Amino acid sequence: MCQHTYILEILQEFGLIHCNVAMMILPEGFKMGKEEDSKLVDLLTFWRIVGKLIYLTNTRPDVVYAISVIK
């Protein structure tokens, strides 16, 4: 499976196909924090996305940093 196809499948599966493109996913030194007014997320969906992105990092070192921050 090529990377492009796998990425498109991930975006379609989670309804993110029309998201904006960013050159840098997260700024260097970014720290995750809890927002007071944030919504609860479905943990199963969250971990499915993270798992797929971790798999992707085996062949895409340019996204390793951003994925390591969210896991």
LUMMI-32527 format. One record per residue: residue number from 1; residue in three letters; x, y, z of N, C-alpha, C in turn. Coordinates in steps of 0.05 Angstrom, whole numbers, always signed. Layout:
> resi  resn  nu  nv  nw  cau  cav  caw  cu  cv  cw
> NUM  ALA  X  Y  Z  X  Y  Z  X  Y  Z
...
% end
This chain:
> resi  resn  nu  nv  nw  cau  cav  caw  cu  cv  cw
> 1  MET  +17  -24  +0  +0  +0  +0  +18  +25  +0
> 2  CYS  +13  +44  -17  +29  +68  -18  +20  +87  +4
> 3  GLN  +39  +104  +12  +33  +123  +34  +10  +142  +27
> 4  HIS  +10  +152  +3  -11  +171  -5  -39  +158  -1
> 5  THR  -42  +134  -11  -68  +120  -9  -75  +115  +21
> 6  TYR  -55  +107  +37  -60  +101  +65  -69  +127  +80
> 7  ILE  -56  +149  +74  -63  +175  +86  -91  +183  +78
> 8  LEU  -98  +180  +53  -125  +187  +44  -146  +170  +57
> 9  GLU  -140  +144  +61  -159  +126  +74  -163  +134  +104
> 10  ILE  -141  +142  +117  -144  +152  +145  -161  +177  +146
> 11  LEU  -156  +196  +128  -171  +221  +128  -201  +216  +122
> 12  GLN  -206  +198  +103  -234  +192  +97  -248  +177  +120
> 13  GLU  -234  +158  +133  -245  +143  +154  -254  +160  +178
> 14  PHE  -239  +181  +183  -245  +198  +206  -257  +225  +199
> 15  GLY  -266  +228  +174  -280  +252  +165  -262  +276  +164
> 16  LEU  -237  +273  +158  -218  +295  +157  -208  +302  +130
> 17  ILE  -221  +291  +109  -211  +294  +82  -210  +323  +72
> 18  HIS  -227  +340  +83  -227  +368  +74  -213  +387  +94
> 19  CYS  -196  +377  +111  -181  +393  +130  -160  +410  +115
> 20  ASN  -152  +432  +127  -132  +449  +115  -104  +436  +118
> 21  VAL  -87  +440  +98  -60  +430  +99  -42  +449  +115
> 22  ALA  -24  +438  +131  -5  +455  +146  +23  +445  +140
> 23  MET  +42  +463  +137  +69  +456  +132  +82  +442  +156
> 24  MET  +75  +452  +180  +86  +441  +205  +62  +434  +222
> 25  ILE  +59  +408  +229  +36  +400  +244  +34  +413  +271
> 26  LEU  +56  +413  +286  +57  +426  +312  +83  +442  +314
> 27  PRO  +82  +465  +327  +107  +480  +330  +127  +465  +349
> 28  GLU  +152  +468  +344  +172  +455  +361  +169  +465  +390
> 29  GLY  +170  +446  +409  +167  +453  +437  +138  +453  +446
> 30  PHE  +120  +445  +429  +91  +446  +436  +86  +427  +459
> 31  LYS  +70  +436  +478  +62  +419  +501  +32  +416  +501
> 32  MET  +23  +392  +504  -6  +387  +505  -16  +396  +533
> 33  GLY  -39  +408  +534  -51  +416  +559  -81  +413  +558
> 34  LYS  -93  +414  +581  -122  +411  +583  -135  +439  +582
> 35  GLU  -154  +441  +564  -168  +466  +562  -193  +465  +579
> 36  GLU  -200  +487  +591  -223  +487  +609  -250  +481  +595
> 37  ASP  -253  +491  +570  -278  +487  +556  -276  +465  +534
> 38  SER  -257  +447  +536  -254  +427  +516  -275  +405  +518
> 39  LYS  -281  +393  +495  -301  +371  +494  -287  +345  +501
> 40  LEU  -302  +326  +512  -292  +299  +516  -290  +286  +489
> 41  VAL  -270  +269  +486  -267  +255  +460  -272  +225  +465
> 42  ASP  -279  +212  +443  -283  +183  +444  -256  +170  +444
> 43  LEU  -248  +158  +467  -221  +148  +469  -215  +125  +449
> 44  LEU  -234  +109  +443  -230  +88  +423  -222  +100  +396
> 45  THR  -237  +120  +388  -231  +133  +362  -204  +146  +364
> 46  PHE  -198  +160  +386  -173  +174  +389  -150  +154  +386
> 47  TRP  -151  +132  +400  -129  +112  +399  -127  +98  +372
> 48  ARG  -150  +95  +358  -148  +84  +331  -133  +103  +313
> 49  ILE  -139  +129  +315  -125  +149  +299  -95  +148  +306
> 50  VAL  -89  +149  +332  -61  +149  +340  -46  +124  +330
> 51  GLY  -59  +101  +332  -47  +76  +323  -41  +77  +293
> 52  LYS  -59  +87  +278  -55  +89  +249  -32  +109  +242
> 53  LEU  -31  +130  +257  -10  +150  +253  +17  +139  +262
> 54  ILE  +18  +124  +283  +43  +111  +292  +53  +92  +270
> 55  TYR  +35  +77  +259  +42  +59  +237  +54  +75  +213
> 56  LEU  +42  +98  +208  +51  +115  +186  +79  +126  +191
> 57  THR  +86  +131  +217  +112  +142  +223  +135  +123  +216
> 58  ASN  +129  +97  +213  +150  +79  +206  +161  +86  +178
> 59  THR  +145  +99  +162  +154  +106  +135  +154  +136  +130
> 60  ARG  +145  +152  +150  +144  +181  +147  +157  +194  +172
> 61  PRO  +183  +196  +172  +197  +208  +195  +190  +237  +200
> 62  ASP  +179  +251  +179  +172  +279  +182  +148  +283  +200
> 63  VAL  +132  +262  +206  +109  +266  +225  +114  +253  +252
> 64  VAL  +138  +242  +256  +144  +228  +281  +141  +246  +306
> 65  TYR  +151  +271  +304  +150  +289  +327  +121  +295  +335
> 66  ALA  +104  +302  +316  +76  +309  +322  +62  +285  +335
> 67  ILE  +67  +261  +324  +53  +237  +335  +64  +231  +363
> 68  SER  +89  +235  +368  +100  +229  +394  +88  +248  +416
> 69  VAL  +81  +272  +408  +69  +291  +427  +41  +283  +435
> 70  ILE  +25  +271  +416  -3  +265  +423  -7  +238  +435
> 71  LYS  +13  +220  +434  +8  +193  +445  +12  +191  +474
% end
